[in-house]
Amino acid sequence: MNETYKYKNVQKANDTLNNILEVIVEGTWDWNANSGHVDRSPGWYRMLGYEVAIFLKNVFTWENIIHPDDYDRVMKHFELYINGENDEYCIEYRCKKADGKYIWIIDRGKIVEYNEDGTVARMIGAHQNIHKQKMAQIELVKQNQLLEDGNVSLEHLLKIKADELQKKNQELENKIEEIRLLSNTDSLTGIPNRKKFEEELDNEIARSNRYGHPISLAIFDSDYFKNINDTYGHKTGDKVLQGISHLVKNNIREIDFFARWGGDEFAIIFPDLMLSQAMIAIDKLRTLINQLQVTKDLFITCSFGLTQYRQGDTIEDLFQRADESLYRAKKLGRNRIENIP
């Protein structure tokens, strides 16, 4: 009877806590470092305007909504805390909402469990919306600076229309985004270029070192591409590259990263996939490419080289192994996958 009473009390307490998390305005999170699983409260989704539980429950969801200008600062602060070099985890940064706009939040967290080897096992925390306070603070700093510089009187400053300021800021953001996209995109295929790929691979390597996640890297090219250009012309060759790009882009996961490396060579990053899992994903792509018909009598095949990140690898190390795998695939007859672990 006593045990039943205790159980009912515990269950009641759990139900109460869950109900509180349901109605709380701000967003709480719970990270299991051993499994990589992250639980987020409904309030977290509502705060950012997303449908509740629309995202995968992993750290990629969090990292992908951090403003690019804040990302490095946040990651450094996080790493210092989980490595025991900072006493607390508390930082302000911008998060992307469902409508594409960013809001300022303050992120607080605490490690609540450790593994036997001293590494983090579990960490909990909360994101709090501080956008209004932050924007007021930023605006006040701007106004004080203008007054100190003597560029504008207080009377004139108060008459500046908020919508005019917002319009200028939006135009500037649009132009910056346009330039960023152009500098990171391959003009022929519309997918990321080599420059952007190297930046992303750097990020994934840092992420792998941070969380212990595996990474697999694949490079591939079109078999006999020079013969295609010589026989059918360069316009057809361009169609081949565009067709491959479109097909692969639409048949990989959202967290995978696909880019044109140069010429007829492409590269794919598979975050959180072991080599054996990446082999399955690549074989699916190889089969789909075999069915790609560019002209009435022209079908395409590709050869693939695959490897997996080893702790301490540089980008050059990864690509050297992937290149060796690709060379072996070509040597053994093309339209196949070879790998070096």
KOLKELUM-349645 format. One record per residue: residue in three letters; x, y, z of N, C-alpha, C, CB in turn. Coordinates in steps of 0.001 Angstrom, whole numbers, plus 500000, padded with zeros to 6 digits. Atoms other than C-alpha are relative to their C-alpha. Glycine has a CB too. Layout:
ALAXYZXYZXYZXYZ
...
//
This chain:
MET500837498792500000500000500000500000500869501254500000499055500008501223
ASN499094498870499907502832502350500941500747500225498689500987499788501135
GLU499279499904501273504734501553497703499093500558498911500548498623499580
THR500964499495500996501583502169495633499795501495500165498648499267500123
TYR500168498573499707501134505525497329501197500806499501499809500219501511
LYS498784499315500455504760506474496625500028500094498478501258499267500510
TYR499990500011501475504409505441492981499042501052499438499615498598499466
LYS500986499019500480501267507548492553500514501420500188498658499826500735
ASN499449498663499759503044510548494091501070500370498987500576500084501399
VAL498954499768501000506025510159491766499376500262498639500962498797499924
GLN500675499826501289503708509779488776499332501362499919498963498892499780
LYS500663498692499954501777512861489838501010501124499814499248500180501331
ALA498943498984500131505010514842490166500497500072498564501176499692500952
ASN499557500024501403506111513724486695498979500662499091500250498560499539
ASP501063499393500824502747514681485208499985501514500167498619499415500374
THR499966498558499735502961518087486889501153500666499260500120500267501505
LEU498826499446500684506472518659485526499777500051498497501253499169500318
ASN500267500026501441505418517629482002499014501084499606499465498632499577
ASN500983498954500291502435519981482155500644501384500052498826499925500992
ILE499284498720499916504704522844483242500818500234498739500915500036501243
LEU499183499878501211507039522138480310499141500269498774500826498735499786
GLU500907499779501129504017522134477968499603501461499860498757499149500155
VAL500523498630500047502927525645478913501087501052500125498986500200501094
ILE498941499010499822506270527303479621500319500679498671501267499341500585
VAL499799499223501227506975530061477100501376499739499397499830501496500282
GLU498644500182500505510720529527476829500271498522499724501030500558501001
GLY499731501357500448512445526391475553501044499279500820500424500019498590
THR499040500803499254514097523711477665500555498885499121499350499413501262
TRP499381501082500775516478521031476334500752499060500936500959500571498920
ASP499373501054499196518015517789477596500841499150499055498922499121500762
TRP499066500671500930521132516361475866500633498788500660501103500975499527
ASN499311501217499583522269512753476331501262499895499151499082498716499843
ALA498753499929500768525921513005475301500447498628499499501102500617500851
ASN499571501337500415526388509236475048499252499514498759499799499012501140
SER500797500431501154523552508632472577499863501080498934498627499573500457
GLY500189498887500930523508512090470963498565500485499951500437499600498621
HIS501427499663500004519750512300471690499757501312500755499171498853500634
VAL500351498726499355518307515758472510498487500131500048500632501210499245
ASP501428499706499827514815516317473946499814501501500149499416499250501234
ARG500302498570499903513327519792473482498528500171500354500339500740498665
SER501379499789499572510181521124475156499180500636498874499957500885501264
PRO500862499331500990507158522258473100500230501508499957498531499718500308
GLY499762498551499949507940525796474285501181500421499161500218500444501422
TRP498829499691500836511288525641472466499573500211498550501054498864500087
TYR500491499885501379509505525090469160499102501230499837499229498726499598
ARG500904498852500097506819527688469889500760501314500023498984499972501133
MET499204498781499901509432530302470826500580500389498643501126499820501021
LEU499384499749501300511001529937467351499020499884498845501137499047499785
GLY501027500023501035507735529492465462499941498727499185500206501128499091
TYR500022501264500738508292525875464390498879499098500514501360499280500117
GLU500957501019499578505773523049464471500678499112501045499491499152498776
VAL499422500788498906506322521063467666500486498646499493498970499804501130
ALA499362501294500306508697518074467230500289499802498514499122498872500485
ILE499763500127501438509310518846463535501437499596499687499672501308499301
PHE498586500271500258513102518451463864500434498655500580500862501118500580
LEU499379501178499417515269515407464486500563500355501373501111499444499074
LYS499557499748498628516311515036468123501502499781500121499247499092500991
ASN498542500100499926520050515636467721500612501393500085500562499236498778
VAL499325498705499849522662518384468106500053500782498701501404499798500522
PHE499964499302501283522595519169464382498862501022499913499908498993498834
THR501148499081500001519147520753464836500370501317500670498789499362500716
TRP499592498781499283520574523196467389501047500771499213500546499650501391
GLU498909499298500671523761523999465482499533500668498709501138499033499701
ASN500437499472501293521886524588462208499152501261500113499225498950499265
ILE500804498776499878519720527394463643500790501150500621498756499726500837
ILE499170498927499440522581529378465205500445500943498882501237499414500745
HIS499576499013501004523385532590463330501466499746499627499812501462500536
PRO498617500274500421526553532066461208501041500885500678500113500169498515
ASP499040499091499360528192535118462797500224499681501481499520501434499860
ASP499880500348498579527623533691466299500545498591500200498648500126500687
TYR499741501440499871528419530029465567501329499690500697499991499355498627
ASP498680500320499438532168529954466328500085500388501476501105500716499207
ARG499970499521498613531716531978469520499223499052500924499414501429500089
VAL500818500910499194528966529646470773500697498654500186498625499794499346
MET499335501299499918530896526466469953501207500045500945500442499547498605
LYS498834499863499127534014527750471723499563500030501463500797501280499650
HIS500507499902498631532012528639474831499506498637500488498863501042500083
PHE500524501321499655530277525229474796501139499022500295499117499460498861
GLU498879500928499827533551523320474397500793500296501274500927500064498786
LEU499284499633498776535261525259477187499256499497501234500187501526500079
TYR500786500450498850532390524370479517500041498484500150498554500468499868
ILE500051501464499848532108520642478734501392499400500244499375499363498749
ASN498637500466499715535905520335478923500505500455501369500948500493498924
GLY499653499601498644535897521878482400500844501245500110500699498909500654
GLU499181498790499970537698525096481436499189501237500375500660500212498653
ASN500899498947499517534664527317482214499134499425501105499118500575498844
ASP500811500462498877532665527095485443498510499973499675500239500882501202
GLU501421499970500321529328527889483812499777500105498500499320501162500712
TYR500399499868501403527518527691480497498836500983499940499604498606499374
CYS501017498952500111525608530914479805500463500955498902499781500760501379
ILE499551499204501141525740532767476483498806500531499218500910499166499082
GLU501029499380500841523669535121474313500393499848498531499807501507500368
TYR499759500086501445523332534524470567498661499995499257500829498723499648
ARG501207499932500833520868534580467659499624498626499451500206500984498845
CYS500521501258500538518658531675466571499019500283498865499313499170501113
LYS500859499829501178516824531257463267498592499499500270500592499265498793
LYS501404500369499832513024531245463422499466499325498731499153501245500345
ALA500621500681501130510654529393461109499809500933498801498660499415500419
ASP500197499045501091510092532595459070501320500502499400499189501178500497
GLY498701499603500552513839532936458381500666501139500743499840500386498578
LYS499417498914499229514361535835460789500707499446501234498919501018500406
TYR499248500435498827516645535680463817499536500752501238501507500206499784
ILE500275499346498719515906536392467469501166499729500951498647499494500616
TRP498971500177498969518313536871470351499440499142501128500488501376500549
ILE500372500820498859518173534228473071501185499945500967499575498566499547
ILE498928500314499064520133533516476226499900498510500302499904500869501317
ASP499941501452499856521206529897476549500757499664501291500688499336498754
ARG499372500424498744521893528484480028499944498485500098499302500656501228
GLY499988501449499872522925524909480743500853499547501163500493499367498728
LYS499235500560498883524340522623483404500193498501499770499280500264501366
ILE499723501437500071526029519223483316499435499350501257501542499715499858
VAL500629500650498846524026516860485545500481498569500192498492500011499845
GLU499474501361499851525743513510484877501331499892499271498993498947499457
TYR498709500273500626529279512339484098500171498497499821501161500586500844
ASN499598501389500174530629509060482732501136499673500971500433499730498534
GLU498939500427499089533139507017484737501355500586499629500088498492500019
ASP498718499446500429535991508423482612500072501519500129500269499607498576
GLY500000498558499770535015511987483533499397500817498886501373500458500227
THR500633499274501101533389512889480197498529500245500303500150499225498678
VAL501393499615499769529943514458480010499063498880499552499664501314499254
ALA501024500997500346527005512026480059498660500664499703499837498982501137
ARG501297499355500197524048514412480307500095501462500401498893499284500811
MET500019498560499721523434518154480214498601500521499714501070500767499143
ILE501319499411500195520207520130480577500126501520499961499025499557501122
GLY499941498547500058519374523757479906498734500603499435501176500437499180
ALA501174499283500501516977526370478577500426501163499122499130500502501164
HIS499842498834500870516759528954475812498915501012500375499908499600498473
GLN500958498955499632515109532233476827500044501119498969500299500554501418
ASN500118498928500991513875534840474353500308501347500652498582500013499369
ILE499636498673499469515635538166475087500082501017498858501359499936500767
HIS499833499187501209515167539712471638499655501472500229499136499445498883
LYS500416498609499802513278542832472715501017500761500849498615500056500663
GLN499021499353499136515713543617475505501323500235499259500239499152501257
LYS498730499903500710518719542950473274499960501081498934500355498664499370
MET500111498997501052517474545098470390499949501409500593498754499740499142
ALA500044498694499327516692547942472804501398500391500472499013499971501200
GLN498628499748499540520193547611474217500895500421498838500579498744500684
ILE499198499678501188521785547635470752499660501392499479499773498951498893
GLU500433498692500493519721550644469707500504501122500911498464500051499895
LEU499523498996499044520676552527472864501487500263499806499726499546501444
VAL498562499844500248524362551892472201500229500835498746500687498618499858
LYS499866499242501247523937553197468631499683501477500220499077499418498917
GLN500404498616499757522136556308469816501063500751500811498647500039500733
ASN498959499361499185524744557056472466501245500307499178500369499107501184
GLN498827499796500839527508556647469905499797501165499050500319498739499217
LEU500304498886500910525795558995467467500065501345500735498600499810499366
LEU499969498764499226525359561578470177501428500395500356499168499851501269
GLU498609499719499651528974561276471272500776500511498801500671498753500560
ASP499287499579501209530164561669467697499524501358499492499831498959498907
GLY500513498698500418528085564802467307499388499986498612501096501013500044
ASN500523500086501366526587563513464072498525500325499914500237498627499443
VAL501438499757500060522986563977465018499532500435501382499225498728499516
SER500535499537498718521040565745467735499006498981500537499329501388499853
LEU500967500905499388518847563874470173498617500214499408499963500198501519
GLU501315499703500562515797565637468755499821499338498640499801501511499878
HIS500085500602501329516573564461465245499984498480500095501171500463499124
LEU499899501437499838517446560968466416498646499384500335501011499664501081
LEU501300500507499587514032560505468021498983500006498874499481500808501149
LYS500929499902501124512349561399464713500289498996498889500037501389499435
ILE499695501001501041514037558640462714498922498928499999501406499356500227
LYS501104500947500088511310556346461485500516498565500077499209500216498701
ALA499572501382499790511602552737462580499917499172498723499158499354501083
ASP500146500804501226510353551363459269501090500311498974498626500241499374
GLU498915499648500922513027553284457296501281499288500395500226501524499976
LEU498815500679499501515752551844459476499924498498499715500165500250501505
GLN500192501428500245514306548376459158500168499673498518498612499555500484
LYS499889500223501438514082548688455372501460499994499551499219501072499237
LYS498585499930500360517738549685455059500754498760500484500636501268500587
ASN499342501195499459518831546853457307499658498756499184499598499787501465
GLN500434501151500787516794544373455274500682499975498642498486500016499824
GLU499319499914501303518269545612451990501460499572500129499917501440499434
LEU498611500361499775521754545248453430500145498496500234500563500777501190
GLU499964501441499740521043541732454724499782499203498717498941499618501041
ASN500276500684501269519618540711451340501220500025499084498801500647499292
LYS498820499870500862522683542014449517501144499122500508500455501473499927
ILE498952500847499414525074540279451921499718498533499719500109500238501520
GLU500376501396500261523151537022451517500192499633498532498545499755500409
GLU499822500233501440523186537355447727501473499783499654499439501183499192
ILE498557500132500242526962537847447699500530498697500577500761501190500606
ARG499562501236499359527457534965450118499629498781499152499383499879501401
LEU500457501130500815525393532598447947500804499880498712498514500148499672
LEU499241500019501257527218533596444765501418499482500220500047501405499380
SER498614500406499753530627533054446348500114498542500410500612500873501068
ASN499966501383499514529657529605447655499304499001499080499372499934501353
THR500810500856500871527666528213444706500659499800498639498606500599499817
ASP499523500316501346528747526458441522498974500497498987500249498467499834
SER500937499345500905527201528450438667499325499030499036500711501067499219
LEU500583500940500968526602525460436346498937499109500636501094499132499385
THR500883501004499400524956522995438731499081500551501079500818498899500579
GLY500815499418498936523577525292441439500230499389501374498567499865499651
ILE499673500596498698525088523169444230501232500707500568500254498453499871
PRO498814499342499428527833524314446642501282499676499238500164499594501452
ASN498733500172500701531331524758445222501080499463500942500449501329499381
ARG498895500565499225534724523543446408500309500828501244501243499893499132
LYS499720499110498863535285526580448659499041499721501154499893501480499569
LYS501001500241498963532039526011450549500148498592500573498581500199499436
PHE499849501374499540532687522258450727501122499888501032500275499072498815
GLU498878500066499065536054522732452419499629500640501339501238500693499403
GLU500447499364498762534466525104454957499099499048500789499254501321499694
GLU500934500905499332531724522579455703500722498783500572498908499552499027
LEU499248501152499511534190519707456025500784500369501264500956499478498906
ASP499323499508498782536196521774458530499042499989501193500553501437499776
ASN501004499959498932532998522281460541499643498597500476498737500726499519
GLU500376501364499630532108518587460432501118499293500773499645499197498747
ILE498874500583499266535594517556461572500013500525501438501345500322499290
ALA500062499414498650535321519976464514498841499400500787499849501541499922
ARG501178500580499349531862518593465275500265498548500418498777500069499058
SER499652501386499687533172515010465148500919499939501217500673499325498789
ASN499092499953498846535971515900467564499259500401501277501152500984499732
ARG500751499491498853533463517645469820499075498938500590499188501224499594
TYR501024500931499535530768514953470007500360498524499821498728500279499286
GLY499631501387500249532586511810468859499186499348498904499857499212501249
HIS500790500551501094530332511410465806500911499544498852498979501042499498
PRO499227500402501186531637509470462769499705500911498812499690498540499628
ILE500210499305501276532056511132459348500533499097498893500713501414499978
SER499499500676501198532313509417455977500053501007498853499103498774499625
LEU499803499099501141533564511175452835500039499186498716501306500830500161
ALA500002500658501311532828510140449244500352501008498923498627499351499703
ILE499796499210501213534206511521445999499685499098498814501469500573499914
PHE500334500802501177533030510411442576500026500874498752498614499333500163
ASP500079499274501266533093511358438918499314499141498954501403500418499517
SER500701500677501097531377510463435657500996499194499181499255501023499097
ASP499122500865500792532910507544433779500050500473498542499518498530500071
TYR499776499645501421534391508417430360499414501375499653499379498928499081
PHE500607498686500226533325512045430712500642500718498810500124500865501261
LYS499333499369501146535929513260428190499422499479498688501523499745500049
ASN500594500571501210534502510857425606498606500563499738499932498480500114
ILE501339499409500158531027512264426279500104501390499395499262500066501357
ASN499797498655500549532251515810425643500436499942498537501044500761500828
ASP499471500101501370534144514745422503498949499493499028501216499077499965
THR500987500623500891531250512707421089498724500827499868499653498613500503
TYR501309499341499999528155514690422089500087501526500120499164499456501132
GLY499832498554499850529593518171422709499924500432501454498949500735499193
HIS499903499518498620530138520284425802498638500350500597500906501215500060
LYS501336499715499463526461521275426115499388498746500599499080500565498904
THR500489501272499454525573517625426573500775499642501265500125498865498949
GLY499201500226498798528466517315429013499479500797501181501451500356499741
ASP500580499169498940526968520190431004498703499388500525499739501427499483
LYS501263500633499597523589518395431018500263498782500886499182499586498757
VAL499631501154499180525295515313432420500283500458501437501242499269499400
LEU499644499500498659526746517302435343498774500538500732501072501103499897
GLN501217499462499379523435519071435953499053498881500414499285500958499037
GLY500875501130499685521519515794435833500475499244501225499915499054498818
ILE499437500689498833523852514088438303499772500836501267501520499728499795
SER500156499112498843523713517121440623498571499983500523500404501430499634
HIS501421499975499613519914517234440617499603498685500665499100500264498766
LEU500368501321499485519587513494441215500568499770501399500491498904499049
VAL499360500252498708522087513276444069499420500921501072501528500195499896
LYS500522499021499043520820516443445764498664499567500578499854501360499338
ASN501344500388499581517315514965445939499922498597500592499070500093498836
ASN500011501370499479518372511542447199501011499779501116500273499027498883
ILE499161500113498803520575512291450221499250500618501176501392500699499792
ARG500658499453498813519677513233453789500196501517500085500543499324501273
GLU499914498543499840519127516817454850501330500422500602498858500505500874
ILE498748499609499341522288516786456983501233499648499168500099499331501361
ASP498865500293500877524495515365454194500364501251499206499672498818499041
PHE499558498807500739526549517920452250500628499578498681501011500836500840
PHE499631500398501356526982517600448478500499501219499226498797499343499270
ALA499423498863500713529187519812446291500725499530498749500960500782500910
ARG499166500269501179530955520018442941501436500354500372499513500824498733
TRP498611499802499620534667519577443608500787500671498885500641498671500366
GLY499330499399501150535740520583440097499900499075498799501475500305500321
GLY500131500834501189535385519401436500498770499113500107501257499146499797
ASP501121500930499866533226516263436569500046499269501337500007498989498851
GLU499829500662498708534196515409440153499134500654501067501470500030500425
PHE500887499551498938531790515655443074500460499403501331498529499606499696
ALA499651500496498669532094515146446849498779500079500910501183500808500600
ILE501120500048499047529668514208449638500552499738501399498959498894499598
ILE499718500263498589530020514470453422498781499291500592500326501333500785
PHE501065500722499310527979511924455395500232500108501516499952498497499542
PRO499833499894498541527834513171459037499266498869500707499486501365500510
ASP500653500988499137527053510582461697499771498650499320498683500543500475
LEU500104501301500660527465507623459271501350499293500038499512500160498540
MET498820500837500100529981504819459677500222499626498543499861498737500881
LEU499657500338501381531730503585456519499003499010499402501412499422499932
SER500929501014500512529424500571456176498641500609499650499819498879501031
GLN501281499336500275526337502817456365500105500901498775499545500821501219
ALA499788499133501167527794505276453845500077499174498717501288500833500172
MET499938500878501173528473502369451464498601499709499470500718498683500346
ILE501389500261500410524740501589451429499404501225499314499137499603501221
ALA500530498759500590523852505234450737500611500253498624500278501202500929
ILE499321499774501276526446505470447941499516499011498942501523499884500175
ASP500459500999500974525292502228446304498610500352499467499981498595500637
LYS501309499526500452521759503652446178500165501091498937499174500534501196
LEU499759498924500967523081506749444387500570499447498703500954501049500587
ARG499404500605501199525180504647442002498915499356499129501069498943500396
THR501085500659500736522085502633441035499088501015499326499182499111500939
LEU500870498964500578519984505760440490500669500695498814499626501039501069
ILE499271499348501101522691507367438332500020499111498773501440500343500423
ASN500016500929501131522783504227436164498715500101499183500176498578500497
GLN501292499878500676519139504934435315499791501384499375498878499709500981
LEU500115498635500507519823508557434350500254500030498492500990500935500732
GLN499903499933501466519179509063430620500085501468499593498769499295499307
VAL499781498603500365520635512324429320499458500292498602501494500343500070
THR500586499934501341519809511812425642499442498616499674501062500461498920
LYS500657501251500381518053509027423749500928498798500124499482500097498580
ASP499061501133499991521182506886423556501156500186500978500555499786498610
LEU498899499733499069523272508248426441499568499765501440500506501437499835
PHE500196500284498584523196506688429902501328500239500735499489498529500214
ILE498830499581499223525606507608432700500344498967501065499749501367500653
THR499538500744498825527694505643435171501046500841500727500587498602499594
CYS499002499284499200529922506918437969500809499011500836499320501051500916
SER499143500776499114532816505541440007500194500782501298501374499685499323
PHE500009499373498682533051506214443751501184499545500844498698499688500722
GLY498987500299498986535838506417446345499500500474501348501360500666499654
LEU500600499718498699534907506343450017501008499759501123498747499134500213
THR499162500206498810536696506741453358499286500558501210501394500667499835
GLN500587499521498751535951507490457009501036500815500773499485498812500860
TYR499113499120499220537396510216459241500644499238501141499222501210500550
ARG499262500534498859540096509113461653500403501174500884501256499176499539
GLN499650498918499065540806511169464762501366500581499633500007499482501472
GLY498747499339500341543475513731463878500218500202498518501125499227500544
ASP499882499818501442542918513563460109499918501472499616498917499212499279
THR500194498708500660543398516713458025499106499763498784501379500657499583
ILE500775500131501237541280517446454952500820499279498944499554501383499481
GLU499114500637500984544284516394452872500077498491500222501409500614500071
ASP499962501434499686544443513024454675498746499302499476500134499782501525
LEU501267500593500424540773512346453991499930499867498486498826500835500503
PHE500117500020501461540953513277450327501039499081499358500148501413499441
GLN499003500918500551544121511293449753499460498568499992501313500074500812
ARG500556501352499945542388508093450917498815499851499052499574499657501429
ALA501152500059500905539215508927449000500472499940498546499072501223500215
ASP499446500022501363541278509616445844500564498627499650501096501064499851
GLU499452501334500239543089506305446208498878498989499763500874499557501187
SER501155500888500182539730504539446538499370500200498627498953500246501101
LEU500586499702501309538381506303443451500882499452498876499803501523499830
TYR499068500521501011541498505418441455499859498486499880501463500374500356
ARG500150501454500015541037501780442454498692499598499320500050499439501433
ALA501291500291500645537369501858441378500114500127498478498898500954500532
LYS499791499823501445538438503177437952500809498826499441500726501347499709
LYS499094501047500470541194500587437646499293498645499922501222499902500922
LEU500683501295499940538846497711438537498772499917499097499592499712501416
GLY501063500115501006536364498543435786498940501075499996499338498734500169
ARG500954498884499956534408501702436752498588499534500425499932500685498619
ASN501383500248499569530748501965437820499988499125501246499181499330498869
ARG499896500783498772531680500642441266500452500889501144500972498820499819
ILE499614499265498786532493501697444834501181499281500636498800500114501013
GLU498882500540499247535836501199446539500213500875501234501292499930499124
ASN499814499214498789536778502274450053501312499663500699498838499778500949
ILE498876500201499069539703502717452411499531500509501354501325500753499518
PRO500514499586498693538598502788456091500840501115500615499955498808500948
//
